[in-house]
Amino acid sequence: MLGSYDFCGHYEWTFEWLREQGGDPLVRVYWDEAIHRDSQTHARELIVAGGIAGMKKYWAHTLDHEAAGFAITHKDDVIRIDMHDCPSKGFLIRNGLAQYRDYCDHCIGWIGPLMKEAGFVIDHAHNHCGQCWWEMRCADDFTPPSAKGELSGQGDVRLRSDWNQAGEMDVFQRATDVDDKTTASPA
């Protein structure tokens, strides 16, 4: 597996190049076909077959391998990931690389279709500063996202003093598509 430092600058540049060539629809096709259906087939196999247990196995290994600052919390009906230090977005920020308008969207761009295929929905927010949170549960479970600290305790990224530093959040509720996004001022 390539580490995020090996590809994220090229990845981000590729997203913008694709957008310039064919607009947002081409970028979304790339996220679905090249990431979800090609480079992350191992994730799809684990998650479709194992549900939350497969998600835990995939993300615990992948995020640890990428040296991400993260916390994973799970119960039988939900898995939560709190990303405190995304190595990929952090690399872009530290190196002043900003081609594509929202690099963070690529995560839900490939994870969303995978979750839909596996029968799950996503509650998620990212602050454009290398911090985000995810809660994934079955599509027929209408439990709202947890309150700050409720599910992941002190590991909840929303408890950080710098969580609101960007001034706006991208928020996804019961999402499986990058177009399910709303933008909100942080509370």
C-alpha positions in Angstrom: 0.0 0.0 0.0 1.2 3.5 -0.8 1.3 5.9 2.1 -0.7 9.1 1.7 2.5 11.2 1.4 3.4 9.2 -1.8 0.3 10.2 -3.7 -1.9 12.9 -2.1 -0.4 15.9 -4.0 -0.8 14.0 -7.4 -4.3 12.9 -6.3 -5.4 16.4 -5.5 -4.0 17.7 -8.8 -5.7 14.9 -10.7 -9.1 15.8 -9.2 -8.8 19.4 -10.5 -7.5 18.2 -13.9 -10.5 15.9 -14.3 -12.8 18.7 -13.2 -11.3 21.0 -15.9 -11.7 18.3 -18.5 -15.2 17.1 -17.8 -16.6 18.9 -14.8 -17.8 17.5 -11.5 -19.4 14.4 -13.1 -16.1 13.2 -14.4 -14.5 13.6 -10.9 -17.3 11.6 -9.4 -16.8 8.8 -11.9 -13.1 8.8 -11.1 -13.8 8.5 -7.3 -16.3 5.7 -7.9 -14.5 3.7 -10.6 -10.8 4.3 -9.8 -11.0 4.3 -6.0 -14.2 2.5 -4.9 -14.3 -0.1 -7.6 -10.5 -0.5 -8.3 -8.0 0.6 -5.7 -10.2 -0.1 -2.7 -11.7 -3.5 -3.7 -10.3 -4.9 -0.5 -12.3 -2.4 1.5 -15.5 -3.3 -0.5 -15.0 -7.0 0.1 -14.5 -6.5 3.9 -17.4 -4.1 4.3 -20.0 -5.7 2.1 -19.3 -9.1 3.8 -18.6 -8.0 7.3 -20.6 -4.8 7.9 -19.5 -2.9 10.9 -16.9 -5.5 11.8 -15.5 -5.2 8.3 -15.4 -1.4 8.5 -13.5 -1.6 11.8 -11.0 -4.1 10.4 -10.5 -2.0 7.2 -10.2 1.5 8.8 -8.2 0.4 11.9 -5.5 -1.1 9.6 -5.6 1.6 6.9 -5.6 4.6 9.2 -2.9 3.1 11.4 -0.8 2.4 8.3 -1.2 6.0 7.1 -0.1 7.3 10.5 -3.4 9.2 10.9 -4.4 10.7 14.2 -7.7 9.0 14.7 -10.1 7.3 17.1 -12.5 4.5 16.2 -15.5 3.7 18.3 -18.1 1.0 17.5 -21.1 -0.7 18.8 -23.2 -3.4 17.2 -25.2 -0.9 15.2 -22.7 2.0 14.5 -19.1 2.7 13.8 -17.6 6.2 14.4 -14.3 7.5 13.1 -12.9 10.7 14.5 -10.0 12.0 12.4 -7.9 14.4 14.4 -5.0 14.6 11.9 -5.6 13.5 8.4 -2.2 12.8 6.9 -3.4 13.4 3.4 -5.1 16.8 3.9 -2.4 17.8 6.4 0.3 17.2 3.8 -1.6 19.5 1.3 -2.0 22.2 3.9 1.7 22.1 5.1 2.9 22.2 1.5 0.5 24.9 0.2 -1.1 22.6 -2.3 -4.6 23.6 -3.2 -5.8 22.8 -6.7 -9.1 21.0 -6.2 -11.8 23.1 -4.3 -12.6 20.4 -1.7 -10.1 17.6 -1.5 -11.9 16.1 1.5 -14.9 15.3 -0.7 -13.0 12.4 -2.3 -13.5 10.4 0.8 -17.3 10.4 0.7 -17.0 10.3 -3.1 -15.7 6.7 -2.9 -17.0 5.6 0.5 -20.6 6.8 -0.1 -21.2 4.5 -3.1 -19.6 1.6 -1.1 -21.8 2.2 1.9 -24.9 2.4 -0.3 -23.9 -1.0 -1.9 -23.4 -2.5 1.6 -26.7 -1.1 3.0 -25.3 1.7 5.2 -25.6 5.5 5.4 -23.1 8.1 6.6 -23.4 11.0 8.9 -20.2 13.1 8.5 -18.7 16.5 8.8 -15.3 17.9 7.8 -13.7 21.3 8.6 -11.3 21.6 5.7 -8.3 21.5 8.1 -7.6 17.7 8.2 -10.3 17.0 10.9 -13.5 15.1 10.4 -15.9 12.6 11.9 -17.9 9.8 10.4 -20.8 7.7 11.8 -22.0 4.8 9.7 -25.1 2.7 10.4 -27.6 0.5 8.5 -29.8 2.4 6.1 -32.9 1.3 8.0 -31.6 2.7 11.3 -32.8 6.3 11.6 -30.8 7.1 14.8 -29.5 10.6 14.5 -25.7 11.3 14.8 -24.4 11.3 18.3 -24.1 14.4 20.4 -20.5 15.7 21.1 -18.7 13.2 23.2 -21.7 10.8 23.5 -20.3 8.0 21.4 -16.6 8.5 21.4 -16.0 10.3 24.6 -12.8 12.5 24.7 -11.9 11.0 21.3 -14.6 13.1 19.7 -12.9 15.5 17.3 -15.7 18.0 17.8 -14.4 18.6 21.4 -11.2 20.0 20.1 -10.6 23.7 20.6 -9.6 24.1 16.9 -12.5 22.1 15.4 -14.2 25.4 14.4 -11.1 27.1 13.0 -12.1 27.1 9.3 -15.4 29.0 9.8 -17.6 26.5 7.9 -18.2 22.8 7.8 -19.3 20.5 5.1 -22.0 18.3 6.6 -23.6 15.1 5.3 -26.7 13.5 6.9 -27.7 9.9 6.0 -25.6 10.3 2.9 -24.2 8.0 0.3 -23.3 10.6 -2.3 -21.0 13.6 -2.4 -24.0 15.7 -3.6 -25.7 15.1 -0.3 -23.5 17.9 1.2 -24.7 21.0 3.0 -22.4 23.7 4.2 -22.9 25.1 7.7 -21.3 27.5 10.1 -19.8 25.5 13.0 -21.8 25.5 16.3 
